[in-house]
């Protein structure tokens, strides 16, 4: 596992631990306010961990990407 992945997992664990502690201390509103950003964090980390090192997820070319012209209508 690369050092980038280790740091990524450490950040995820720290954020999820903090959210759990806040909820246990009765700060449910604080944890609930962070749910959307926590969901995005988890999604990005999973994507980073499943993609090969140094690569980006494949994207489909748009209609102007092939040949620089729009398709006929």
C-alpha positions as CSV (number, residue, x, y, z in Angstrom):
1,X,0.0,0.0,0.0
2,X,1.4,3.4,-1.0
3,X,2.0,6.1,1.5
4,X,-0.8,8.2,-0.2
5,X,-3.3,5.4,0.5
6,X,-2.1,5.1,4.1
7,X,-2.6,8.8,4.7
8,X,-6.0,8.7,3.0
9,X,-7.2,5.8,5.3
10,X,-5.8,7.6,8.4
11,X,-7.8,10.7,7.5
12,X,-10.9,8.7,7.0
13,X,-10.5,6.9,10.3
14,X,-9.8,10.2,12.2
15,X,-12.9,11.9,10.7
16,X,-15.2,9.0,11.4
17,X,-13.9,8.6,14.9
18,X,-14.4,12.3,15.6
19,X,-18.0,12.1,14.3
20,X,-18.7,9.1,16.5
21,X,-17.3,10.9,19.6
22,X,-19.4,14.0,18.8
23,X,-22.5,11.8,18.5
24,X,-21.7,9.9,21.8
25,X,-21.3,13.3,23.6
26,X,-24.8,14.4,22.5
27,X,-23.7,16.7,19.7
28,X,-26.0,14.9,17.1
29,X,-26.7,18.2,15.3
30,X,-23.0,18.8,14.7
31,X,-22.5,15.3,13.4
32,X,-25.7,15.5,11.3
33,X,-24.5,18.8,9.7
34,X,-21.4,17.0,8.5
35,X,-23.1,14.0,7.0
36,X,-23.1,15.3,3.4
37,X,-19.4,16.1,3.5
38,X,-18.6,12.8,5.2
39,X,-20.5,10.9,2.5
40,X,-18.4,12.7,-0.2
41,X,-15.2,12.0,1.8
42,X,-16.0,8.3,1.9
43,X,-16.8,8.2,-1.8
44,X,-13.6,10.0,-2.8
45,X,-11.5,7.8,-0.6
46,X,-13.0,4.6,-1.9
47,X,-12.5,5.8,-5.4
48,X,-8.8,6.7,-4.6
49,X,-8.2,3.3,-3.0
50,X,-9.7,1.3,-5.9
51,X,-8.1,3.2,-8.8
52,X,-4.6,2.1,-9.8
53,X,-1.8,4.3,-8.5
54,X,-1.3,7.5,-10.4
55,X,-4.3,7.1,-12.6
56,X,-7.6,8.9,-12.9
57,X,-11.0,7.1,-13.4
58,X,-11.8,6.6,-17.1
59,X,-14.2,9.1,-18.6
60,X,-16.2,8.8,-21.7
61,X,-15.3,11.3,-24.5
62,X,-17.9,13.9,-25.2
63,X,-19.4,14.5,-28.7
64,X,-16.7,17.0,-29.5
65,X,-13.8,15.0,-28.3
66,X,-13.5,12.7,-31.4
67,X,-12.3,14.7,-34.4
68,X,-13.2,18.0,-32.8
69,X,-16.7,18.1,-34.5
70,X,-20.2,17.6,-33.3
71,X,-22.0,14.5,-34.6
72,X,-24.5,15.0,-37.4
73,X,-28.1,15.7,-36.4
